[in-house]
Amino acid sequence: MDVPALVESLVTSVHGSPNPSLMSLSLRILSSRYGNAHEMEHRANDMLGVTQKILRHLKESSIGYDSKLAVQRFESLNQDFITHAMLHRKAALLTLLLRLSLDTDTTTLYVPPLPVTAIGHPTIKTDPTSSPQHPHPPRSPHADPSMPQQPSISTTWHDKHMQQDTYRAAVRTHDTGAAMDIPENVLLQEVLYAFQGIDSKYTFFNPSTDRFEVARHVGVSLPMRDLIRKLTEVGWLFNRVQQFLGRSMDGGVVTQSFHHALKAELSDFYRLLAVLSAQVDVDAAKFPLPDAMPELTLKRLIVWTQDPLDRLRVMAALVDSVDGLTGGALASGIYMYMEHGDPFVRQFIQTILNQVATPVLTMIQQWTLEGLLQDPYEEFFVACDASVGDDMLWSQKYSLRWAMLPQFIPRDVAHTIFVMGKSINFIRTCCGDSEWVLDTQLHATNLTFDHWTEFQQWIAAAANETNNYVTKILLGKYQLLEHCRALKQYLLLGQGDFIQYLMDLLQPELSKRATQIYRHNLMSVLETALNASNAKFESNDILSRLDVKLHQATSGEEGWDVFALHYKLQAPLNTVIPDAAMAEYLQMFSFLFKVKRVEYSLSTCWGRDMNLVHLISVRLFIYIYIL
């Protein structure tokens, strides 16, 4: 059976034309011994046989070291290897190591590949009169002529290399350029260009398939094309990251930090590309011969790019997940990957997060230490309304922007940070105490995500100190509780004798029309009522804050309808009790004062009736007595 002719016919029918590259590959596959699975498994389990082959290889090879020391070293390591409980299929592992040591080409460990002529490699027809090549190797005189001759398993290392050289020479002689039309060093350079997202002569990015491909007209084998396609995933991922970095960085300081972190990772990738490119140039200058073995090959390039590939995959996933996000939301998008089960991914994410979280932590530090809010891009989770005055500082000037809260900051901690910054601003702005500083010191100066646990503990201690100081200054220096009691006594009518005197003295004035009442007259009545009651024993600070307020009068209203007592509050008390709260106090006073007026009127009527009854009774008694 003419195997080469059949292979050539098959290749021609499939490919459409004779292809020397596919012919060579097909014949090499047919000559391979990898298909003998039973024999390979049997040999892989032969621990003693593999050990003896390794010892023989160490004794016979001359690679620049003492063979005796190498044998002793191997025997020592082999004893530990055999007794290792966590390793299984030890013979198979030793077989793999021996194969890697013996051969980096296409040969096998136990049976070297048959020479191409063993299955009848097609010869190039140059002259019909020339003598044909022998399609079969010479047989052993003792071999069965009906069976194909197999090489001896005991072939020495020298014989194996001789057979490899014979094989390569036969391929070059009978099928020049059959392996590939493009040299591997050229393909390596093409792949390195693809790593940078650059189209080259033979390799380009195909938008329809969304990947890099080798041009169809180039004579590159399918396995090699698949290998290049796997390698150029690095370039595809690199393009994804570069497209993200090419956009504007006006999104804020957190976005800029993320860009900087990605560029720092890409700088390591650029250094690797420079090393690989230099190695390709060295191989091209050092090994110009076609049978030379370069240091860098496409298969070895897979190993070189494994770590950059993993990093680029993570970076591409990050830029997809945080696309369009800014500030704390961007930090949350990155922090989600901290839950990843791969330790490499977690460590890589933490490295990125250390840089991304730094602006957020710096803003927290400024907010909690100095009450500063420098957030021009609105990236922080605390927002400030500059149009609101200081009297509404506590209730309306600052608010929480929950969408910008990073996920690594719990909500209760965020609220603590929020209140702490408001307290600092209250002390500095409303109380006028700009010299007060926290005694709790923050040891870390340049905050990163690694310092978050320590920073969180500092926040708890500093918030406790700040709250204690605010409470102390309000209750001590500004006597907040005394003013609250005054509101109860005078605006909520808690001081009974004062209210009674006030109603009696105001009766003549408030019975007039509202348009005929003057504020200075009412202030005089108020001072008289204060001096006539126990209110005169109050502090001057509280008495001076009592004032008369007249509502807007309408036609037909009396003084009773527009009169109200007012309690004046200044900073910082008007921040704690804002104008909105005082307006509610005025409403309650007006209602209670009207109820008190009804009570006063009923009491007056009852008193008059009682006097009239008494007068009638006395006069009736006198009249009866006279009669």
Beta strands, then each sheet from edge to edge (+ up, - down):
strand 1: 203-206
strand 2: 211-214
strand 3: 382-384
strand 4: 398-400
strand 5: 546-550
strand 6: 563-567
sheet 1: 1+ 2-
sheet 2: 3+ 4-
sheet 3: 5+ 6-
end
